[in-house]
Amino acid sequence: MNNPRLATRYAKSIIDLAVEQNQLDAVYNDMKFILRICKSNPDFVALLRSPIIKPTIKGKIIGSIVKERVSALTAAFIKLLVVKTRELNLPEIADAFVDQYNTINNIHKVKITTAVAMSEPLKAALLSKVIANTPIGSIDLETVVDEKLIGGFILETGGRSLDTSVLKDLNEVKKQFNNNEYLHRLR
């Protein structure tokens, strides 16, 4: 159901309308709220994408979830998506909206993946290093925990990645052992 062109168009239209009505920040917070729901509740995304459940039923369920938690503009936009049977694209549209909002406001996404949850002082220290070493203004930080890394972290921003994980080092050592010519002559 991934349709980036559709998501970009709908996100652009809601951004233009939000700017026109001076509600850009409110709609941004609403879209972040919707993304949090989508990430934390896979059943909600399954509901959106279900071909069995009628759009009117989906609209009522979505309405009850976001009722009084989102602005009137966002609620009307979601109703429009349901009427146009585009509710299944809501997560992608919300993500595209956040990306476009970040571009407008010069906010850069930074994703840090660690083996264990980071403490707040560590997050602040790492962000200050990122800001000091790059020409980034504002930062939207996303933290992810992946125990397979064993230790270290992976920092991703602007399409670039810095991998200092123990897993990467172990994979490098494994690759060196596999490519060791001396070892092959012994066999």
C-alpha positions in Angstrom: 0.0 0.0 0.0 3.0 2.2 -0.2 2.3 5.0 -2.6 4.8 7.9 -2.0 3.5 10.1 -4.8 0.0 10.0 -3.4 1.2 10.6 0.2 3.3 13.5 -1.0 0.4 15.1 -2.8 -2.0 14.7 0.1 0.6 16.0 2.6 1.3 19.0 0.4 -2.4 19.8 0.2 -2.9 19.6 4.0 0.2 21.7 4.5 -1.0 24.4 2.1 -4.4 24.4 3.9 -2.8 24.5 7.3 -0.6 27.4 6.3 -3.6 29.3 4.9 -5.5 28.8 8.1 -2.5 29.5 10.3 -2.7 26.0 11.9 0.5 24.4 10.6 2.0 23.7 14.1 -1.3 22.2 15.3 -1.6 19.9 12.3 2.1 19.0 12.7 1.4 17.8 16.3 -1.7 15.9 15.1 0.3 14.1 12.4 3.0 13.2 15.0 0.2 11.9 17.2 -1.1 9.7 14.3 2.4 8.4 13.6 2.8 7.5 17.2 -0.5 5.5 17.1 0.6 3.8 13.9 4.0 2.8 15.3 2.7 1.7 18.7 -0.4 -0.2 17.5 -0.1 -2.5 14.5 -3.7 -3.4 14.8 -4.7 0.2 13.9 -2.6 0.0 10.7 -4.1 -3.4 9.9 -7.6 -1.8 10.4 -6.7 1.0 8.0 -5.5 -1.5 5.3 -8.2 -4.1 5.7 -10.2 -4.6 2.5 -12.9 -6.4 4.5 -13.9 -3.5 6.8 -16.1 -0.9 5.1 -14.7 2.7 4.9 -17.7 4.0 6.8 -16.9 1.7 9.7 -13.2 2.6 9.5 -14.2 6.3 9.6 -16.2 5.8 12.8 -13.3 3.9 14.4 -10.7 6.4 13.4 -13.0 9.2 14.5 -13.5 7.7 17.9 -9.7 7.3 18.3 -8.7 10.8 17.3 -11.9 12.5 18.7 -10.9 15.7 20.6 -7.2 14.8 20.3 -6.6 16.4 16.9 -7.6 19.8 15.5 -10.8 20.3 13.5 -8.7 20.7 10.3 -7.0 17.3 10.8 -10.3 15.6 11.7 -11.9 17.0 8.5 -8.8 15.9 6.5 -9.1 12.4 7.9 -12.8 12.3 7.0 -11.9 13.3 3.5 -9.4 10.5 3.3 -12.2 8.0 4.3 -14.6 9.4 1.8 -12.0 9.1 -1.0 -11.1 5.6 0.3 -7.5 6.7 1.0 -7.6 6.0 4.7 -5.2 3.1 4.1 -2.5 5.7 3.2 -2.9 7.7 6.4 0.4 6.5 7.9 2.4 7.4 4.7 0.6 10.7 4.4 1.3 11.6 8.0 5.0 10.7 7.5 5.2 12.7 4.3 3.6 15.7 6.1 6.2 15.5 8.9 9.0 15.3 6.3 7.6 18.4 4.4 7.1 20.3 7.7 10.7 19.5 8.6 11.9 20.8 5.3 9.9 24.0 5.6 11.3 24.7 9.1 14.8 23.4 8.5 14.5 20.6 11.0 16.7 17.6 10.3 15.8 14.0 11.3 18.4 12.2 13.3 17.9 8.5 14.1 20.1 6.9 16.8 19.9 3.1 17.1 21.5 1.6 20.3 21.6 -1.8 22.0 20.1 -0.4 25.1 17.9 2.6 25.9 19.9 5.8 26.1 19.8 8.1 29.2 18.7 11.7 28.7 22.2 13.1 29.5 23.7 10.7 26.9 21.2 11.8 24.3 21.9 15.5 25.1 25.7 14.9 24.8 25.4 13.0 21.5 23.1 15.7 20.0 25.5 18.5 21.0 28.3 16.6 19.2 26.1 16.2 16.1 25.2 19.9 16.2 28.8 21.0 16.7 30.1 18.9 13.8 27.4 19.5 11.2 25.6 22.6 9.9 22.3 21.3 11.3 19.9 23.8 12.9 17.1 22.1 14.6 16.9 18.3 15.2 14.0 15.9 15.4 15.5 12.9 17.3 14.3 9.4 17.0 15.8 6.7 19.2 15.5 3.0 18.5 16.7 0.1 20.5 18.1 -3.0 18.7 19.7 -5.5 21.0 21.5 -7.2 18.0 24.0 -4.3 18.0 25.5 -5.6 21.2 27.1 -2.2 21.9 27.8 1.1 20.3 25.3 3.0 18.1 24.2 3.7 14.5 23.6 7.4 13.8 21.6 8.2 10.6 20.9 11.7 9.3 20.5 13.2 5.9 20.8 9.9 4.0 24.1 9.2 5.7 25.0 6.7 8.4 27.7 6.3 11.0 27.9 2.8 12.4 30.0 2.3 15.5 28.3 -0.9 16.7 30.0 -4.0 18.0 27.9 -6.0 15.5 29.6 -4.1 12.6 33.0 -4.8 14.0 32.2 -8.5 14.5 31.0 -8.7 10.9 34.2 -7.1 9.7 36.3 -9.6 11.6 34.2 -12.5 10.2 34.7 -11.1 6.7 38.4 -10.9 7.2 38.5 -14.5 8.4 36.5 -15.6 5.4 38.8 -13.8 3.0 42.1 -15.0 4.7 44.2 -16.6 1.9 46.6 -18.2 4.4 43.6 -20.1 5.9 42.5 -21.4 2.5 46.0 -22.9 1.8 45.9 -24.9 5.0 42.8 -26.8 3.9 
